Amino acid sequence: MDKINLKEKLSMFSEYWSPKIISELNDYQIKLVKIKDSFVWHSHNDTDELFLVIEGNMKIEFKDRTIELNEGEMYVVPKGIEHRPYAKNECKIMLIEPKGVINTGENKGELTASNDVWI
């Protein structure tokens, strides 16, 4: 396996809300995604979800509060908690989650991404 350059991988795609797999670690996938504007309200009933901001800033809305994440910060959304990511401007993030996780959880729709896209 070769080393992975995050900036290089992020330059390989431009679409928003479409996670790309860059590596696997045991039963987990490490994904890069660019986000902008609002995502859908959703939850993941069987797994936590890690958001790590590489560049830019974002917010994660919950029913009772909103947290803001800036470059170099991360947050783990506990399983089963409904949330909605949001970024006013483009934000580049890393997700770490088990193989097979659907980005929109049970709320499938037009923002539901293909699940096994590698870059």
C-alpha positions, 0 to 999 in steps of 0.5 A: 500500500502506498501513502495517501495524500489527502489534498491530492485525493480531494482534488480528484472530485468536485461533487458535494455530499458524495463520499469517496473511499480512500482506505479501509481499516479492519471493517471500517472505511475512511472516506473523503467528502466535500460538503456545501449547504444543508444535508438531510436530517438522518441518523445511523441506528447501528453505528457512530459517525466521525466527522473530521474537518480537513479544510473549512468549517461546518456545523452539525445540527441536532434537534436541541443544539448545533455544534460548529467544527473548524479545521483540525476539529472532529466530532463523533455523532453517537449512533441513533442520534438524528443530525444534519450536517451543514456548511455555508461554504465548501468544507472538506471532511474525512468520515470514518465509518463501518463498511456499508453505511449509507450516507443518508441513513434510513432517509434515502433520497436524491442525496443518497450516494453510491456506497463503494466509490474509491478514489 
